[in-house]
Amino acid sequence: MILEYDGNTFKIELNELNVSLKLSLKNESISANTSGSDTINKGTKPKSIYVSGVVKFEDEDHLKELVKLAEKTDESGIRQIYTINDKTAEIGDVRQVQFNNDFNVKKMAKFEAWNVDFSLLQKNSVAEAKENKTKPKEEPVADSITGEAVVAEQEQVTEQAMVESRGFIWEALKKLDEYLEPEGANNENNKTT
């Protein structure tokens, strides 16, 4: 297994290396309390790569470097994303990962070695890229003369729909509120408008 970032390459050399892939498919039952098996697809979650193996005491420096990789963050403080080269990862079409959850190192009882295990979470998956493409952009557009943000048409339509959805009860309460308003306050409002 090889991890690459910013032109650097690190080969993970664990004895008894064991790599597994987990694909989490989320479905929700729509059959309520019946015996039906119909479900709704709730999306494909990022895949996880689980790695375990043994590091001998004589390879302590290699383990220290691996721990540093797990802790590494980029300039903005986000955990480093690595390009992965591994047969098991290729099966799941996993190209980029970052260390996720626990990184465990445990001294073995009868040997001068450590048991090591950790997990890598898939980043920038194909499903994630498709989802990001379908999301509408929510960036405000600036007026070229004043430089002020202009409300998008979609937001204006949403506000208009909200006013229309107030319905009969809202209108009735508004009229009741106006009727119950003290006479002097109503005159004050009329003067200011």
DASULFEN-V798268 format. One record per pair of residues at least 12 apart in sequence whose C-alpha atoms are under 8 Angstrom apart, sorted by the first residue. I is the first residue (numbers start at 1). GAP is how many residues later the second one is. If there is no record, write none. Layout:
BEGIN
i->I gap->GAP
i->I gap->GAP
END
This chain:
BEGIN
i->1 gap->12
i->1 gap->83
i->1 gap->84
i->1 gap->85
i->2 gap->82
i->2 gap->83
i->2 gap->84
i->3 gap->79
i->3 gap->80
i->3 gap->81
i->3 gap->82
i->4 gap->78
i->4 gap->79
i->4 gap->80
i->5 gap->76
i->5 gap->77
i->5 gap->78
i->12 gap->54
i->13 gap->49
i->14 gap->38
i->14 gap->39
i->14 gap->40
i->14 gap->41
i->15 gap->38
i->15 gap->39
i->15 gap->40
i->16 gap->36
i->16 gap->37
i->16 gap->38
i->17 gap->34
i->17 gap->35
i->17 gap->36
i->17 gap->37
i->18 gap->32
i->18 gap->33
i->18 gap->34
i->18 gap->35
i->19 gap->30
i->19 gap->31
i->19 gap->32
i->19 gap->33
i->19 gap->69
i->20 gap->29
i->20 gap->30
i->20 gap->31
i->20 gap->68
i->21 gap->26
i->21 gap->27
i->21 gap->28
i->21 gap->29
i->21 gap->67
i->21 gap->68
i->21 gap->71
i->22 gap->25
i->22 gap->26
i->22 gap->27
i->22 gap->28
i->23 gap->21
i->23 gap->22
i->23 gap->23
i->23 gap->24
i->23 gap->25
i->24 gap->20
i->24 gap->21
i->24 gap->22
i->24 gap->23
i->25 gap->17
i->25 gap->18
i->25 gap->19
i->25 gap->20
i->26 gap->15
i->26 gap->16
i->26 gap->17
i->26 gap->18
i->26 gap->19
i->27 gap->12
i->27 gap->13
i->27 gap->14
i->27 gap->15
i->27 gap->16
i->28 gap->12
i->28 gap->13
i->28 gap->14
i->44 gap->83
i->46 gap->75
i->46 gap->76
i->46 gap->77
i->46 gap->79
i->47 gap->45
i->47 gap->47
i->47 gap->74
i->47 gap->75
i->48 gap->71
i->48 gap->72
i->48 gap->73
i->48 gap->74
i->49 gap->40
i->49 gap->70
i->49 gap->71
i->49 gap->72
i->49 gap->73
i->50 gap->67
i->50 gap->68
i->50 gap->69
i->50 gap->70
i->51 gap->66
i->51 gap->67
i->51 gap->68
i->51 gap->69
i->52 gap->63
i->52 gap->64
i->52 gap->65
i->52 gap->66
i->53 gap->62
i->53 gap->63
i->53 gap->64
i->54 gap->59
i->54 gap->60
i->54 gap->61
i->54 gap->62
i->55 gap->58
i->55 gap->59
i->55 gap->60
i->55 gap->61
i->56 gap->56
i->56 gap->57
i->56 gap->58
i->57 gap->55
i->57 gap->56
i->57 gap->57
i->67 gap->36
i->70 gap->28
i->70 gap->29
i->70 gap->33
i->79 gap->19
i->79 gap->20
i->80 gap->18
i->80 gap->19
i->81 gap->15
i->81 gap->16
i->81 gap->17
i->81 gap->42
i->82 gap->14
i->82 gap->15
i->82 gap->16
i->83 gap->12
i->83 gap->13
i->83 gap->14
i->84 gap->12
i->84 gap->13
i->94 gap->28
i->94 gap->31
i->95 gap->27
i->95 gap->28
i->95 gap->30
i->96 gap->26
i->96 gap->27
i->96 gap->28
i->96 gap->29
i->97 gap->23
i->97 gap->24
i->97 gap->25
i->97 gap->26
i->98 gap->22
i->98 gap->23
i->98 gap->24
i->98 gap->25
i->99 gap->19
i->99 gap->20
i->99 gap->21
i->99 gap->22
i->100 gap->18
i->100 gap->19
i->100 gap->20
i->100 gap->21
i->101 gap->17
i->101 gap->18
i->102 gap->16
i->102 gap->17
i->103 gap->13
i->103 gap->14
i->103 gap->15
i->103 gap->16
i->104 gap->12
i->104 gap->13
i->104 gap->14
i->105 gap->12
i->140 gap->12
END
